[in-house]
Amino acid sequence: MAEIPATAQIESIAQSEFKSDLHRSLTSEIIGAAIEVHRALGPGLLESAYQAAMCRELSIRGIEFLQQVDMPLSYKGVNLDCGYRIDLIVGSCVVVELKAVQEILPRA
């Protein structure tokens, strides 16, 4: 097995930490946007209303996202049309699945 030069290892670690910091910053922004949406709209609406508001909030914050992205499912070499969709993909790296519920039940 070939040994990786020390400078390449250091560069790889630095890139990894940079990506980690970017993801941490992005997820913090996403959580902040979700909190803002919930503060503005409150509870009790349909998921579609929260998604529209979340998209608007991400746009206001200048954060790139895609919405309602098809998610393919392959089973034993065959693509199945199951209609799965990802609510939001933010910054090309964070999947956000929105949920609207009446209450959060305790764990059983």
N, C-alpha and C positions, 0 to 999 in steps of 0.2 A: 504494500500500500504506500503510495507516494505521500511524503510529508508536505503539509501546507506551510509555505514560508510565513514567518512571524508577522511580517508587514501585512500580508493578505489576511491573516487571522485578526489582526488589530483592526484592519479596514472593515472586515465582515462584522465584527463586534460593534464598531462605531455605527455602521449602517443599520444594524439590528436595533441598537438603542435609539437611533434617529427615527426609525419606523415606529418603534414602541411609543416614543414621545408624541409622534404625529397621531397615532391611534388614540392615545390617552387624551390628547387635546381635542380630537374630533369627537370622541364619545362624550367628553365633557360638554361640548357644544350641543350635541344631540340631546343629551339629558336636559340641558338648560332650555332648549327649544321646547321639549315636551312639557316641562314644568310651566313654561310661559303659556302654552296652549291650554293646559289644564286650569291655570289661574284665570285665564281670560274667559274660557267657556264653561268651566265647572263640570260636574258629573252629569250623567243621564242622557247623553246624546248617542247617536249611532256611530259606529266605527268610521263610517265614510265621512262624517262631519269632522272628526278628529284628524283624519288623514288629510283632508283638504286644508284644514288649519295648520297642520304640521308642515305640509308642503309650502304653504305661504310663509310660515315662520322661517323655514330653512332658506327660502328665497330672500327674505328680508336680511338674513344674516350672511348672505352671499355664499352659502354652502351648496355645492353641486349634489344632485341626487337624481335617481331614476325612480319612477313609481310603477307599480303593478307590472313587474317584470316576470315573464313566463319562466317557470322552473321546470325543466325537463326531468322526466323520470324514466330510467332505463331498467328493464328487468330481463335478465338472461339474454342480453343482446337485442331486445326489442324495445323501442321507444313507446311508452304508454302515454296516451293523451288523458291525463288525470285532471287537468285544469288547475294545477298548482300555480300560485302566483306569489311573488315576494312583494310585500307592501312597499318597502323603500330600500334602495341600495344607496347609501350615503357615502360620498367621497370615493366611490369605486371600491370600497373595502369593508363597509359596515352594513350588515343586513339589519333592518328595523322591521319588526313585525308588530303592528299595532293591535291592541285589544281593548275593547270596551266591555266592562262587566258591572253588574249591580253592586257586588261586594266580593271581597277576597275571603274565601273560607279558610279556616285554620286547617293545618295538616291533620290527617287522620292518624 
